[in-house]
């Protein structure tokens, strides 16, 4: 038991601090924990949770990506344009996720194989995606979306639960994969020591490229869910 306590001591300290903060909020503003407010908080942070899953992989691999905000904006507009064009929902989801993966793959290729530092690459793509989107849309919102786009056409109540369920499922899958899959352990290995990982038979460039592309795909999905709500 003592060994287990020592292993998770840092996490326990954070958990205790968080619990104390929640207790203070409960005493000062009990309305914060109302069902309606918790629902709004969950929906408002779904996109952040999904992007955070991908960003965790990038950070564990020893990299960083500061262009996700611009990727998010590009994928959001792409979702609106494709929905307005009448694309069916399954095809729309696949297209937006692939759009995000492509943007992330650009970052990954430049970092992994061209060997440009991630902070430099993602700062450059941040500016490129942002300014390119501003030029393409001229700052205008995508309007006239079909009625079946919002909440997947299922109604607000069902759509809300579905969006939250997707986010939680992705979070749980990401946590499980990092701990139990060989690909997840490879991410840890590359982030700890890329050269040692290479000598152990892991391809650091592929892992680096993969985590950036996956972050892009998850950013695309997050943007779509945010646009749908």
N, C-alpha and C positions, 0 to 999 in steps of 0.2 A: 504493500500500500504506500509506503514511504517513497519507493522508487517511482511509482505512478504519480504521486503528488509532485515530486521533483521534476518529472518530465513535463507536467502540464502546469507548473507553478506560474509561469508568465501568463498563460491563457486564463488561469483562475483569477489572477489579479485584475485582468481586463474585465472579466465577467463580473467580478464583484463591484468594480467601479461603475460598470454599466447598470447593474442592478440598483446601486445606490442612486444613480442619476434618475432612473425610472421611478424610484420611490419618491424622490423629491418632486418630480413632475406630477405624480399621482396626488401628492398632498397639496401642491400649489394650484394645479389645473387639472382636476379629475376629468373634465370634459375631453381631455386629450385622448383618453382611452375609450371614448364612445365608439360604437360599431361603425357609425358613418365616417368618423374621422380616421379610424384605422383603415377602413376600406379606401378612402381617398389617398392616404399615405402609401398604401400598398400599390395602388394603381399609378400614383405619381412617380414611384421609384422602381417600377418594373424595368424600364429601359436601363436605368443605372445598374441594376442587379445583373442583367444579362451582359452588358458591356463589361462589368467588373469581373465576370467569370473569364472572359477572354483576356482581359488585362492582367488578371492573376497569372495566367499561363505565360504571358510575355515577360512579366516581372520575375517570375520564378526562373525563367530561362536567361535572366541577366540582361534583359533589354527594356526598352520603354517606348511608348507610342503616344505622342501628344497630338496626333492628327485625328483621333477618333471623333472629335466634335465635328470636324469638317466632313468626315466620312458619314457620320450620322445625318448631317444635313443633305448631302448628295443622295443618300439612299432614301430619305424621306420624300424628297422631290421626285425621285424615280418611282417610288411607290404610288404617289399621287398621279403622275403622268400616265403610268401603265393602267391604273385603275380607271382613270378617265377614258382611256382608249378601249376599255371593255375587256381587259384580260381577265380570265377566270381566276378565282382566288388561289387554287393550288399552283397554277403557273405563275401567278403574281408573286407568291411567297418565294418560289424557287428563283425567280429572276432577281428579286431584290437581295436575297441572300447571296446569290452569285455576284451581283454588283458589288456588295460589300467585300466579298472574298477577293475579288479582282483588285479592289483598292488596297486591301491589306497585303495582297501578293506583291504589289509594286514595292511597298515598304520592305517586305521580307526579302525580295530578290536583291534589292540594293544593299540591305544590311548583311545578308548572308553571303552573297557571292561577290558583290562589288566591294564589300568590306568598308562601307561608309558608316560612321557611328550612327546609332539609331536616333539620337537626339537631333542630329543634323538632317538626316533623311526625313524624319517625321515632321520637323519644323518646315522643311521645304514643301512637303506634300500638303501640310496644313494650309499653307498660303496658296498653293496651286489649286487644291480642290475648292477652297473657299472663294477665291477670286474667279475661278472658272464657273462655279455655280452662280455667282452674282452676275457674271457676264451673260450666261445662258438664260437666266430667268428675268434679268433686269430688275431684280428685287421684288418681283410679283409673287403672290401666293398662287398655288394651284387651286383653282376653284371649279365648281360644277362637278364634284365627285358623285358617283352613283350611290343610291341609297343603300345598296347591299355591301358597300365598302365599310361603313362604320359598324363597329362591333361584329364584324364578319357576317352581317345581315341576320344575326341571331337575336337581336334585342340587347338592351343595355345590361340587364342583370346577368344573362348567360354569357355575354361577351366579356364582362368584367371578370367573372370567375375563370373563364377560359384563358384570358391573358395572364392572370396571376398564376394559374396552374402551369402554363408553359414556362414561366420564369422560374418557378420553384423546381420544376422537373429538370430544367437546364442546370440550375445551381447544384442540385443533388447529383446529377450525372457528372458534372465537372469535378465535384469533390471526390466522388467515388473513383473516377478515372485516374486522377492524380495519385491516389493511394494504391490502386490495385492493378492498373494496366501497365504494361511494359512501356508504352508510349508516355504515360504520365511520369514514370520513374526516369525516363530518358530526359524529360524536360528538367527535372531536378538535377540530373547529372550534368547536363550542359550548363545550367546556371551556376553550379558549384565550381566546376573546372572543365572547360570545353576540351582542353588538350587531353586530360585524363579520360573524359568520355570518348574521345576519338580513339584512344588506345584500347578502350574497352569494346570497341566495335560499333559505337554510335556515331552517326554522321551529324555533327553539330550544325552544319549549314542547312540540312534538311529540317532539323528540329526548329531552328530559328525561323526558316521560311514558313514552316507549318504553323507555328504559334501566331505569327503575324497574319497569315491568311485566315486562320480560324477566328482571330479577334475581329477581322474585317467582316467575316460571315455573321458572327454574333452581333456586331454593330448594325449590319443590315437588317437582321431580324428584329433587333430592338427598335430600329427606326420604323419598321413596318408596323409593329404592335403599337408604338406611340402614335403613329398616324391614324391607325384604325380606331383608337380610343378618342 
